[in-house]
């Protein structure tokens, strides 16, 4: 449920923020792929843990709407980051895009 989701959010946010460190490893491309794979593994917990939390906390008659709202927010977040990341990267460098959105996730 919620605890799993919060741990996953923290894990994928930390890995995202640390992704630019791949450039300082002996094999930067392999390190970048590893960081992104770790982010994917951590984010895999998002949907099942959200479903468990909704089932535990939302009354059955409201679950459809609550699920739609929550899952739409996942997609909205992806769209927002996809639009904002290039602006951050252009203004502050590509590393900052990972750091900014990683730090936002940790703060949540």
Residue, then its C-alpha position, 0 to 999 in steps of 0.5 A: x500500500x502506501x508504505x511501499x509506494x512512498x519507498x518506491x517514490x523515494x528510491x526512484x527519485x534518488x536514483x533519478x537525481x544520481x543519474x548524472x553521476x554516471x558520467x564520472x564512472x569508468x563505463x558511463x553508458x553502462x552506468x546510465x543504463x543501470x541507473x535508468x533500469x534501477x529507476x524502472x524497477x523502483x517505479x514498477x511498484x507504483x501501480x500495484x501499491x496504489x491499487x492496494x492503497x485505494x482498495x484499503x482506504x477508498x469506499x467501494x462506491x468511490x473507487x472507480x473515480x478515485x482510481x481514474x483520478x490517481x492514474x490520470x495524475x501519473x500520466x499528467x506528471x509524465x507529460x509535465x516532466x516531458x515538457x519541463x525537462x528540456x527547458x531545465x536542461x537548456x537553462x541549467x544543463x542536462x544534469x540539472x534536469x535529472x537533479x531537479x526532478x529527482x529532488x522534487x520526488x524526494x521532497x514529495 
